[in-house]
Amino acid sequence: MSTVAVSGLIEAHATDVWRLLTDLPDRAGRHLAGPVELLTPGPFGPGTRWREPRSQPDGSVLVEEFRAVEAVPPRRLVLDSPGAGVDYRITWTLRTVQRRRRGCTRVTVTQEALPTAPYGRVVALILGGLAARAVEHALRRDLAALTAVAEGRATADRAA
């Protein structure tokens, strides 16, 4: 299993950051994702499933499916995403901190790769370092886009 984590400080309240992460129909309009296809009806929570396009390191776009496994507003969101031979678990942790007398949020996003087939373990051994760098880049891009939207700045380019 490989794990990659990145953290950052967002100058916004945790409840606002949580809303940006979990308001799926509004994500594309806020440039946090391409068009989101909801696969389950009802309010966001454990079991909610959706698809969204994700930019790849080579510039291509891949549509990935996500499922909320755990949702503890506004502190912790755990998602999983099936892959070919490897499943992924993405954990968003939000912690309120005080900065310049304002409420800010320390956000840590962690992705774990969980091999589900023997070839997934082989690929992880061969491409582990390269894959970890690509994942770290993607997580930093996601966190930068979330920060820009939460702080009201122009957003970075996202998958369309």
JORARA-V811353 format. One record per residue. N is the residue number from 0. RES is the residue in one letter. OMEGA is omega in whole degrees, -180 to 180 (999 if undefined). BURIAL is # if it has 24 or more other ideal C-beta (glycine too) atoms within 12 Angstrom, else .. D_FIRST is the distance of its C-alpha to the first C-alpha in whole Angstrom. Layout:
BEGIN
n=N res=RES omega=OMEGA burial=BURIAL d_first=D_FIRST
n=N res=RES omega=OMEGA burial=BURIAL d_first=D_FIRST
END
This chain:
BEGIN
n=0 res=M omega=175 burial=. d_first=0
n=1 res=S omega=-178 burial=# d_first=4
n=2 res=T omega=176 burial=. d_first=7
n=3 res=V omega=-180 burial=# d_first=10
n=4 res=A omega=173 burial=. d_first=13
n=5 res=V omega=180 burial=# d_first=17
n=6 res=S omega=176 burial=. d_first=20
n=7 res=G omega=179 burial=# d_first=24
n=8 res=L omega=178 burial=# d_first=27
n=9 res=I omega=180 burial=# d_first=29
n=10 res=E omega=177 burial=# d_first=33
n=11 res=A omega=179 burial=# d_first=33
n=12 res=H omega=-179 burial=. d_first=33
n=13 res=A omega=179 burial=# d_first=30
n=14 res=T omega=178 burial=. d_first=31
n=15 res=D omega=178 burial=# d_first=32
n=16 res=V omega=178 burial=# d_first=29
n=17 res=W omega=-179 burial=# d_first=27
n=18 res=R omega=179 burial=# d_first=30
n=19 res=L omega=180 burial=# d_first=29
n=20 res=L omega=-169 burial=# d_first=25
n=21 res=T omega=177 burial=# d_first=27
n=22 res=D omega=-172 burial=# d_first=30
n=23 res=L omega=-180 burial=# d_first=29
n=24 res=P omega=-177 burial=. d_first=32
n=25 res=D omega=-175 burial=. d_first=33
n=26 res=R omega=-178 burial=# d_first=30
n=27 res=A omega=179 burial=# d_first=31
n=28 res=G omega=179 burial=. d_first=34
n=29 res=R omega=178 burial=# d_first=33
n=30 res=H omega=175 burial=# d_first=31
n=31 res=L omega=179 burial=# d_first=27
n=32 res=A omega=171 burial=# d_first=27
n=33 res=G omega=-180 burial=# d_first=29
n=34 res=P omega=-179 burial=. d_first=30
n=35 res=V omega=176 burial=# d_first=28
n=36 res=E omega=178 burial=. d_first=29
n=37 res=L omega=-180 burial=# d_first=29
n=38 res=L omega=179 burial=. d_first=28
n=39 res=T omega=178 burial=. d_first=29
n=40 res=P omega=172 burial=. d_first=32
n=41 res=G omega=-178 burial=. d_first=33
n=42 res=P omega=180 burial=. d_first=32
n=43 res=F omega=177 burial=# d_first=28
n=44 res=G omega=178 burial=. d_first=26
n=45 res=P omega=-178 burial=. d_first=24
n=46 res=G omega=178 burial=. d_first=24
n=47 res=T omega=179 burial=# d_first=25
n=48 res=R omega=178 burial=# d_first=24
n=49 res=W omega=173 burial=# d_first=25
n=50 res=R omega=175 burial=# d_first=24
n=51 res=E omega=178 burial=# d_first=24
n=52 res=P omega=180 burial=# d_first=25
n=53 res=R omega=177 burial=# d_first=22
n=54 res=S omega=178 burial=# d_first=23
n=55 res=Q omega=-179 burial=. d_first=21
n=56 res=P omega=-179 burial=. d_first=21
n=57 res=D omega=179 burial=. d_first=24
n=58 res=G omega=178 burial=. d_first=26
n=59 res=S omega=180 burial=. d_first=26
n=60 res=V omega=179 burial=. d_first=25
n=61 res=L omega=177 burial=. d_first=22
n=62 res=V omega=-179 burial=. d_first=23
n=63 res=E omega=177 burial=# d_first=20
n=64 res=E omega=180 burial=# d_first=20
n=65 res=F omega=175 burial=# d_first=19
n=66 res=R omega=175 burial=# d_first=20
n=67 res=A omega=179 burial=# d_first=20
n=68 res=V omega=-179 burial=# d_first=19
n=69 res=E omega=178 burial=. d_first=20
n=70 res=A omega=179 burial=# d_first=23
n=71 res=V omega=-176 burial=. d_first=25
n=72 res=P omega=-17 burial=. d_first=27
n=73 res=P omega=-171 burial=# d_first=28
n=74 res=R omega=-171 burial=. d_first=25
n=75 res=R omega=177 burial=# d_first=21
n=76 res=L omega=179 burial=# d_first=20
n=77 res=V omega=-180 burial=# d_first=17
n=78 res=L omega=167 burial=# d_first=16
n=79 res=D omega=-177 burial=# d_first=14
n=80 res=S omega=-180 burial=# d_first=15
n=81 res=P omega=177 burial=. d_first=15
n=82 res=G omega=179 burial=# d_first=14
n=83 res=A omega=180 burial=. d_first=15
n=84 res=G omega=-180 burial=. d_first=12
n=85 res=V omega=171 burial=# d_first=9
n=86 res=D omega=-177 burial=# d_first=10
n=87 res=Y omega=175 burial=# d_first=10
n=88 res=R omega=-179 burial=# d_first=11
n=89 res=I omega=-179 burial=# d_first=13
n=90 res=T omega=174 burial=# d_first=15
n=91 res=W omega=178 burial=# d_first=18
n=92 res=T omega=-179 burial=# d_first=20
n=93 res=L omega=-180 burial=# d_first=24
n=94 res=R omega=180 burial=. d_first=26
n=95 res=T omega=175 burial=# d_first=30
n=96 res=V omega=176 burial=. d_first=31
n=97 res=Q omega=178 burial=. d_first=35
n=98 res=R omega=-178 burial=. d_first=35
n=99 res=R omega=178 burial=. d_first=39
n=100 res=R omega=179 burial=. d_first=40
n=101 res=R omega=175 burial=. d_first=38
n=102 res=G omega=178 burial=. d_first=35
n=103 res=C omega=-179 burial=# d_first=32
n=104 res=T omega=172 burial=# d_first=28
n=105 res=R omega=-178 burial=# d_first=25
n=106 res=V omega=173 burial=# d_first=23
n=107 res=T omega=176 burial=# d_first=19
n=108 res=V omega=-177 burial=# d_first=16
n=109 res=T omega=174 burial=# d_first=13
n=110 res=Q omega=176 burial=# d_first=10
n=111 res=E omega=175 burial=# d_first=7
n=112 res=A omega=-177 burial=# d_first=5
n=113 res=L omega=-180 burial=. d_first=5
n=114 res=P omega=180 burial=. d_first=7
n=115 res=T omega=180 burial=. d_first=10
n=116 res=A omega=-179 burial=. d_first=12
n=117 res=P omega=-180 burial=. d_first=12
n=118 res=Y omega=176 burial=. d_first=13
n=119 res=G omega=178 burial=# d_first=10
n=120 res=R omega=179 burial=. d_first=8
n=121 res=V omega=179 burial=. d_first=11
n=122 res=V omega=179 burial=. d_first=11
n=123 res=A omega=179 burial=# d_first=8
n=124 res=L omega=-176 burial=. d_first=10
n=125 res=I omega=-173 burial=. d_first=13
n=126 res=L omega=-173 burial=. d_first=13
n=127 res=G omega=-177 burial=. d_first=10
n=128 res=G omega=179 burial=. d_first=12
n=129 res=L omega=179 burial=. d_first=15
n=130 res=A omega=-180 burial=# d_first=12
n=131 res=A omega=179 burial=. d_first=11
n=132 res=R omega=179 burial=. d_first=15
n=133 res=A omega=179 burial=. d_first=16
n=134 res=V omega=179 burial=# d_first=14
n=135 res=E omega=178 burial=# d_first=15
n=136 res=H omega=-180 burial=. d_first=18
n=137 res=A omega=179 burial=# d_first=18
n=138 res=L omega=178 burial=# d_first=17
n=139 res=R omega=178 burial=. d_first=20
n=140 res=R omega=178 burial=# d_first=22
n=141 res=D omega=-179 burial=# d_first=22
n=142 res=L omega=178 burial=# d_first=23
n=143 res=A omega=179 burial=# d_first=26
n=144 res=A omega=178 burial=# d_first=27
n=145 res=L omega=180 burial=# d_first=27
n=146 res=T omega=-179 burial=# d_first=28
n=147 res=A omega=-180 burial=# d_first=31
n=148 res=V omega=-178 burial=# d_first=32
n=149 res=A omega=-178 burial=# d_first=32
n=150 res=E omega=175 burial=# d_first=34
n=151 res=G omega=178 burial=. d_first=36
n=152 res=R omega=174 burial=. d_first=36
n=153 res=A omega=-176 burial=. d_first=36
n=154 res=T omega=175 burial=# d_first=32
n=155 res=A omega=178 burial=. d_first=30
n=156 res=D omega=-180 burial=. d_first=30
n=157 res=R omega=177 burial=# d_first=28
n=158 res=A omega=178 burial=# d_first=27
n=159 res=A omega=999 burial=. d_first=30
END
